[in-house]
Structures are given as structure tokens and as C-alpha cells.
């Protein structure tokens, strides 16, 4: 067995001390070094196509709330906030990229236009990283088409023709040619013509195209039919024939029947019908009871005039004898109103 002497131990200690002095103190090293990166998390619906992160698709048809995550990978002690911006390209209209985040970035909003959109996201936190991304926006449900109904644009479909609200001579007019997708498109008149003084833009954004202008007095009591053709937000064909009547500028009033404000009597148990009439104003009209009570068994209905003169007929089978007084109110599309009191006796 080899013996280590005290002198040898002293020499070894001296050499180690001299080496430590020569090398100097060890420098402090942070491990791991701080860094971050942008990722494409396939678990959230993203797919990586080469170097492009293909984000989940969106739709324009409601409900169309969109949300996608821009994953931030963190390593070490990086700053608390990452700033996001677009370095190139553009997001689909209606979507926005979060400006800052202490976690991941997000793209949210309601897409309004279809297509495939390529863009590059830049993230900064001392360091700067970029990631190429792509979002495709499509539609779902039925194809884009022109809408014609009272609730949407005050229009009524009659024999395939969309009858728009009346224009009033000498007054500004607005008629809406709405689309179901409400995401823009093009329209042009291919036959017929608008009433004089009115125009239709060739392109539109949002809910639909708008006919506007002021028809002259010379166009009074004239009905104009015209057919439009164009494309919707996905290039789908749009086609519809419309009609506009130019009415004279006269105040709205309730017209009295031949019997005056005292209506023709009815009889309990026998069918009864009485139309109400108007003058002035502009279609479409809506009738209602403003005061009083209708005879039991009678209600307001649409007459042969249809929904453009809604609830203008008092009809049904009376069930109770007596004399009933009530006030009818009519409202036109521009909001004008007129009232008239009537009396109806139901005989036993």
C-alpha cells in the first residue's frame, strides 16, 4: 500500500489554490437562457402546411363568432408581456389580432368576407419572432340570395315580383335590396328602369344595396318594374325583379266607408266583414286598434289587398250583442299615422 506524505498533501493544496487564482472567479450563468417562440398547436385545430400555420376556418353566416390561438412557447425568464402585430398580409375583414398578451395571442371577431387570407404575425418581447399563417373564410347554410319580406326591408313578394315600399314624389327615398349573407356583392339593372331621380350603386358592402334619390312630381302615380342581376359574397348569382310605385305627396288619412263612422250592423252568429280604407301616405300600411274594444268574435285580418295593407279588415262571427266603439289607427312605412273612431252595433 502506497503511503501519502504530509508534504505531498500540502503541495497538492498549493497547486489547486494557484490554479484557482489564475482562472479567476466563475462567471454566473442563467440556465436555460431566456427565449420564446411562436407555435402552431394542432390540438386547437391548427395544421402545419410546410412553414405555414393553417388556422381553423371561419364562416360569414351567423352565428359566425371566430377565435384562434397564436401559441407562445416560453423558455427561461422572459418578460411578462408579448406584443403582437402583422408583419405582412391582412386578416380576414371582421377579425382582429390581440395587441398584447401575458399568455398566448388570439385572433377573434366575426368574419364578413369569404376567401383565403395569408398573413405573417410578428411577436416581440426583447426578441422578435414571426410566423406565417393562413385563414380560410367560407359560408355555411343556403347560398346568398336577395331578401324580400316586410320585416327585413318592407317589401312583399307578389307573383315573383318584390314590391318595395312606395316612393313619394318630391321626397327623399331609400329602398333596400338586402342579401341573406349580408356580406357585400354587386348588382346592376338588366331590364326595366328605376323611377326618375333614383339610382342604384353597382357594388355594395354589408347587408345589401340601396336605391336612393328623390323622384320628381312628374313621376307621380307611375309604377316602375326593373330586374337586377349580380353576384353575392362568394360569387353566387343574384337575380330578382322589383317594383316601385311613386305616390303623390299627400297626408295619410283614414277613408270612411259609405256608411260613415257608423259601420254596417252585424248579427250574432253570422259572418261579418268590413274593410278599412286609407288615402295618402305610402305602402306598406299596418292597421291596429288604438282605443276601445272590438266586438267579441271579430278580429283584424288581411283583406284581398294582402300584407301591403296589413290587418285592414274587421272579420269573423260576432258572439255578443251590443254597441261597440273603437278607434282604428293606420301607420305607413315612413311612420305617418292617422286615426278614426268607429261604432259598430251587433244585433241579437
C-alpha positions as CSV (number, residue, x, y, z in Angstrom):
1,X,0.0,0.0,0.0
2,X,1.3,3.4,-1.1
3,X,1.7,6.0,1.7
4,X,0.8,9.7,1.1
5,X,3.0,12.0,2.9
6,X,2.1,15.3,4.6
7,X,4.4,17.1,2.2
8,X,2.6,15.7,-0.8
9,X,-0.8,16.8,0.5
10,X,0.5,20.3,1.1
11,X,1.9,20.5,-2.4
12,X,-1.4,19.5,-3.9
13,X,-3.4,22.0,-2.0
14,X,-0.9,24.7,-3.0
15,X,-1.2,23.9,-6.7
16,X,-5.0,23.9,-6.6
17,X,-5.0,27.3,-4.9
18,X,-2.7,28.7,-7.5
19,X,-4.9,27.4,-10.4
20,X,-8.0,29.0,-8.8
21,X,-6.2,32.4,-8.6
22,X,-5.1,32.1,-12.2
23,X,-8.6,31.2,-13.6
24,X,-10.4,33.9,-11.6
25,X,-13.9,33.6,-10.1
26,X,-16.5,31.6,-12.1
27,X,-19.0,33.8,-14.1
28,X,-22.7,33.5,-13.2
29,X,-24.7,31.7,-16.0
30,X,-28.6,31.7,-16.3
31,X,-29.9,28.4,-17.5
32,X,-31.8,27.9,-19.6
33,X,-31.2,31.2,-21.5
34,X,-34.4,33.3,-21.9
35,X,-36.2,32.8,-25.2
36,X,-39.7,32.4,-26.7
37,X,-41.2,31.2,-30.0
38,X,-44.5,31.1,-31.9
39,X,-46.1,27.7,-32.4
40,X,-48.9,26.0,-34.3
41,X,-50.8,23.9,-31.8
42,X,-52.6,21.2,-33.7
43,X,-54.6,20.3,-30.6
44,X,-56.5,23.6,-31.1
45,X,-57.4,22.8,-34.7
46,X,-54.4,24.3,-36.5
47,X,-52.4,22.4,-39.0
48,X,-48.8,23.0,-40.2
49,X,-48.6,23.1,-44.0
50,X,-44.8,23.3,-44.7
51,X,-43.9,26.5,-42.9
52,X,-47.4,28.0,-42.8
53,X,-49.7,27.6,-39.8
54,X,-53.2,27.0,-41.2
55,X,-55.6,28.3,-38.6
56,X,-59.2,27.0,-38.2
57,X,-61.6,28.1,-40.9
58,X,-64.4,30.6,-40.2
59,X,-67.8,31.3,-41.7
60,X,-69.7,34.5,-42.6
61,X,-73.1,33.1,-41.9
62,X,-74.4,33.9,-38.4
63,X,-73.6,32.7,-35.8
64,X,-70.1,33.4,-37.0
65,X,-68.0,34.2,-33.9
66,X,-64.4,33.2,-34.6
67,X,-61.5,32.6,-32.3
68,X,-58.0,31.1,-32.9
69,X,-54.9,30.9,-30.7
70,X,-51.4,32.0,-31.5
71,X,-49.3,29.9,-29.2
72,X,-46.3,31.4,-27.5
73,X,-43.6,29.0,-26.3
74,X,-41.7,30.4,-23.3
75,X,-38.2,29.3,-22.1
76,X,-36.4,30.8,-19.2
77,X,-37.1,34.2,-17.6
78,X,-38.6,36.3,-20.5
79,X,-40.7,39.4,-20.0
80,X,-44.3,39.2,-18.8
81,X,-45.9,40.7,-21.9
82,X,-45.6,39.8,-25.6
83,X,-46.6,42.3,-28.3
84,X,-48.3,41.1,-31.5
85,X,-48.6,42.8,-34.9
86,X,-49.0,41.9,-38.5
87,X,-45.7,42.0,-40.4
88,X,-47.3,41.3,-43.8
89,X,-50.6,40.5,-45.4
90,X,-54.0,41.1,-43.9
91,X,-56.5,39.4,-41.6
92,X,-60.0,38.5,-43.0
93,X,-62.3,41.5,-42.6
94,X,-64.0,41.5,-39.3
95,X,-61.2,39.7,-37.4
96,X,-58.6,41.4,-35.1
97,X,-55.3,40.2,-33.6
98,X,-54.7,40.9,-29.9
99,X,-52.2,43.7,-29.4
100,X,-50.6,42.4,-26.2
101,X,-50.8,39.3,-24.0
102,X,-49.2,37.8,-21.0
103,X,-50.1,34.4,-22.4
104,X,-51.0,33.4,-26.0
105,X,-52.1,35.7,-28.7
106,X,-55.7,35.5,-30.1
107,X,-57.5,36.3,-33.4
108,X,-61.1,37.0,-32.8
109,X,-64.2,38.6,-34.4
110,X,-67.0,38.0,-36.8
111,X,-65.8,37.4,-40.4
112,X,-67.6,39.4,-43.0
113,X,-65.9,38.4,-46.3
114,X,-65.1,35.0,-47.7
115,X,-61.7,33.9,-49.2
116,X,-58.3,32.6,-48.2
117,X,-56.2,35.2,-46.3
118,X,-52.4,34.8,-45.9
119,X,-50.5,36.9,-43.4
120,X,-47.4,37.0,-41.2
121,X,-47.7,37.5,-37.4
122,X,-44.8,39.3,-35.6
123,X,-44.3,38.8,-31.8
124,X,-41.9,40.9,-29.8
125,X,-40.5,40.7,-26.3
126,X,-36.9,41.9,-26.5
127,X,-36.6,39.3,-29.2
128,X,-38.7,39.2,-32.3
129,X,-40.2,36.1,-33.9
130,X,-42.5,35.8,-37.0
131,X,-44.9,33.1,-38.1
132,X,-46.6,32.7,-41.5
133,X,-50.4,31.9,-41.1
134,X,-53.5,31.4,-43.1
135,X,-57.2,31.5,-42.5
136,X,-60.0,30.5,-45.0
137,X,-63.4,32.0,-44.5
138,X,-66.4,30.3,-46.2
139,X,-70.2,30.3,-45.8
140,X,-72.5,27.8,-44.4
141,X,-76.1,27.1,-45.0
142,X,-78.1,28.3,-48.0
143,X,-76.4,30.3,-50.8
144,X,-76.5,34.1,-50.8
145,X,-79.8,35.5,-52.2
146,X,-81.8,38.7,-52.3
147,X,-84.3,39.0,-49.5
148,X,-87.9,40.2,-49.9
149,X,-90.1,40.5,-46.8
150,X,-91.9,43.1,-44.7
151,X,-89.7,42.6,-41.6
152,X,-86.4,42.9,-43.4
153,X,-87.0,45.7,-46.0
154,X,-90.7,46.5,-46.0
155,X,-91.2,44.6,-49.2
156,X,-93.8,42.0,-50.3
157,X,-93.3,39.2,-52.9
158,X,-96.3,39.3,-55.3
159,X,-96.3,36.9,-58.3
160,X,-92.5,36.7,-58.2
161,X,-92.0,40.4,-58.1
162,X,-90.6,42.0,-55.0
163,X,-92.7,45.1,-54.4
164,X,-90.7,47.7,-52.5
165,X,-92.1,50.4,-50.3
166,X,-93.7,53.3,-52.2
167,X,-91.6,56.4,-53.1
168,X,-93.3,59.8,-52.5
169,X,-92.8,62.4,-55.2
170,X,-90.5,65.3,-54.2
171,X,-89.3,63.5,-51.0
172,X,-86.0,61.6,-50.5
173,X,-86.4,57.8,-50.9
174,X,-84.4,54.8,-49.7
175,X,-85.2,51.3,-50.8
176,X,-83.1,48.4,-49.5
177,X,-82.1,45.4,-51.7
178,X,-80.9,43.1,-48.9
179,X,-79.0,39.8,-49.3
180,X,-79.2,36.8,-47.0
181,X,-75.5,36.7,-46.2
182,X,-75.2,40.5,-45.7
183,X,-71.6,40.4,-46.8
184,X,-71.4,42.6,-49.9
185,X,-71.6,42.0,-53.7
186,X,-72.5,43.6,-57.0
187,X,-75.8,44.4,-58.7
188,X,-76.9,46.0,-61.9
189,X,-80.2,46.6,-63.7
190,X,-80.5,44.3,-66.7
191,X,-84.1,45.2,-67.8
192,X,-86.6,47.9,-67.0
193,X,-85.7,51.1,-65.2
194,X,-85.8,52.8,-61.8
195,X,-88.3,55.7,-61.3
196,X,-86.8,59.0,-62.4
197,X,-84.5,60.5,-59.8
198,X,-83.5,57.2,-58.2
199,X,-80.1,55.4,-58.6
200,X,-78.6,52.0,-57.6
201,X,-74.8,51.7,-56.9
202,X,-73.1,48.9,-58.8
203,X,-71.3,47.5,-55.8
204,X,-72.2,47.3,-52.1
205,X,-70.8,46.1,-48.8
206,X,-72.6,44.9,-45.7
207,X,-76.3,43.9,-45.7
208,X,-77.2,44.9,-49.2
209,X,-77.5,47.6,-52.0
210,X,-79.5,50.8,-51.6
211,X,-81.8,52.6,-54.0
212,X,-81.8,56.3,-53.2
213,X,-82.7,59.7,-54.6
214,X,-85.8,61.9,-54.9
215,X,-88.4,61.2,-57.6
216,X,-89.8,64.3,-59.2
217,X,-93.5,65.3,-59.2
218,X,-93.7,64.3,-62.9
219,X,-93.2,60.7,-61.8
220,X,-96.4,60.6,-59.6
221,X,-98.7,57.6,-59.9
222,X,-96.2,55.7,-62.0
223,X,-95.2,52.1,-61.3
224,X,-91.8,51.0,-62.5
225,X,-90.6,47.4,-62.8
226,X,-86.9,46.6,-63.1
227,X,-84.8,43.4,-62.9
228,X,-81.4,43.3,-61.2
229,X,-78.6,40.8,-61.6
230,X,-75.3,40.4,-59.8
231,X,-73.2,38.3,-57.5
232,X,-73.1,37.7,-53.8
233,X,-70.2,37.4,-51.4
234,X,-69.0,34.0,-52.9
235,X,-69.7,34.9,-56.5
236,X,-73.1,33.3,-56.3
237,X,-75.7,34.7,-58.8
238,X,-78.2,37.2,-57.5
239,X,-81.4,37.8,-59.6
240,X,-84.7,39.5,-58.8
241,X,-87.4,41.7,-60.3
242,X,-88.5,44.6,-58.2
243,X,-91.3,47.2,-58.4
244,X,-91.6,50.7,-57.0
245,X,-94.7,52.9,-57.1
246,X,-94.3,56.7,-56.9
247,X,-97.2,58.0,-54.8
248,X,-98.3,61.7,-54.6
249,X,-97.2,63.7,-51.5
250,X,-100.5,63.6,-49.6
251,X,-101.1,63.3,-45.8
252,X,-102.2,59.9,-44.5
253,X,-105.8,59.7,-43.6
254,X,-108.4,57.0,-42.8
255,X,-111.1,56.9,-45.5
256,X,-114.7,56.4,-44.4
257,X,-116.9,53.7,-45.9
258,X,-120.3,54.6,-47.4
259,X,-122.0,54.3,-44.0
260,X,-119.6,56.8,-42.5
261,X,-118.1,56.2,-39.0
262,X,-121.1,54.1,-38.0
263,X,-120.4,50.8,-39.6
264,X,-123.0,48.4,-41.1
265,X,-124.5,46.4,-38.3
266,X,-123.7,42.8,-37.7
267,X,-125.7,39.9,-36.2
268,X,-124.7,37.4,-33.6
269,X,-123.8,34.1,-35.1
270,X,-123.5,35.4,-38.7
271,X,-120.2,36.0,-40.6
272,X,-119.2,39.7,-40.8
273,X,-116.5,41.6,-42.8
274,X,-115.7,45.3,-43.0
275,X,-112.7,46.7,-44.9
276,X,-111.0,49.9,-43.8
277,X,-109.6,52.3,-46.3
278,X,-106.8,55.0,-46.5
279,X,-105.7,57.9,-48.6
280,X,-102.3,59.4,-48.9
281,X,-99.1,58.2,-47.3
282,X,-97.1,55.3,-48.8
283,X,-97.3,51.5,-48.8
284,X,-96.9,49.3,-46.9
285,X,-99.6,50.1,-44.3
286,X,-100.4,48.5,-40.9
287,X,-103.7,48.8,-39.0
288,X,-104.3,48.4,-35.3
289,X,-106.9,49.2,-32.6
290,X,-105.7,52.4,-30.8
291,X,-108.6,52.5,-28.3
292,X,-111.9,50.9,-27.4
293,X,-112.9,47.2,-27.9
294,X,-113.8,45.2,-31.0
295,X,-117.0,43.2,-30.8
296,X,-116.2,39.7,-29.4
297,X,-115.7,37.2,-32.2
298,X,-114.2,39.8,-34.6
299,X,-110.5,40.4,-35.3
300,X,-108.3,42.3,-37.7
301,X,-107.2,40.4,-40.8
302,X,-105.5,41.0,-44.1
303,X,-108.1,41.6,-46.9
304,X,-107.6,40.8,-50.5
305,X,-105.1,43.8,-50.6
306,X,-102.6,41.5,-48.9
307,X,-99.8,42.3,-46.4
308,X,-99.1,45.7,-48.0
309,X,-102.3,46.8,-46.3
310,X,-102.0,44.6,-43.2
311,X,-104.9,44.0,-40.9
312,X,-107.2,46.3,-42.8
313,X,-110.3,44.1,-42.5
314,X,-112.5,43.5,-39.4
315,X,-113.8,40.0,-39.9
316,X,-115.2,37.0,-38.0
317,X,-118.5,35.8,-36.4
318,X,-119.9,38.1,-33.6
319,X,-120.7,36.3,-30.4
320,X,-122.1,39.1,-28.3
321,X,-124.8,41.7,-29.0
322,X,-124.3,45.3,-28.2
323,X,-122.9,48.6,-29.5
324,X,-119.1,48.8,-29.6
325,X,-117.0,52.0,-30.1
326,X,-113.3,51.7,-31.1
327,X,-110.6,53.8,-32.7
328,X,-108.6,52.4,-35.6
329,X,-105.0,53.5,-36.3
330,X,-103.1,53.1,-39.6
331,X,-99.3,53.6,-39.9
332,X,-97.5,53.8,-43.2
333,X,-93.9,52.7,-44.0
334,X,-92.4,56.2,-43.2
335,X,-94.1,56.3,-39.8
336,X,-97.0,58.6,-40.6
337,X,-100.1,57.8,-38.6
338,X,-103.8,58.5,-38.8
339,X,-106.8,57.5,-36.6
340,X,-110.5,57.3,-36.9
341,X,-113.2,56.3,-34.4
342,X,-115.9,53.8,-35.5
343,X,-119.1,52.5,-33.9
344,X,-120.5,49.0,-34.7
345,X,-123.7,47.5,-33.4
346,X,-124.1,43.8,-33.2
347,X,-127.8,42.7,-33.2
348,X,-129.0,39.6,-31.3
